[in-house]
């Protein structure tokens, strides 16, 4: 069975615990533990969040619910990109999905 190696964060915690009597080492370990604990946001994630806000802004100006396809055509992007933005906005509770009455119709999306 393969051994699991400790992460850098776990190693700094162990160093801090082993050298509690040296305040300089404890401070250094705290600094590195904090850096390793931060969640990183990539440029792609920032761009996706900005695009989602742009989609929301457009949806607020439209006085009617819109389909995924209508949004994709307006922004001239793929359906996947719009779906990602809509999913993000739904997760944040900023838009809602309106399921169609017929299964052949696409769902509509509107700002809450």
C-alpha angles and dihedrals in degrees: 000000000000120000119236115230123222118253121241089254091053090048092053090049090053092047090049092050093047095048102038091137093065109073093191092057091044091052092048092049091048089052093051093043089054092049092049092047095057117104110235123221116205126216089252091055091049091049091049091050091049091049091050090053090050090052090049090050091053092046090053091056092049110082093209139054114271135210126234090249093052091052092047091051093048094050093036093230135121122280089243092061092050091046090054092050092047092048091051092049092048090050089053090048093239097121134025134215119234111206114218124245091230122051091225093062121084120244119259128225129209138173114261 
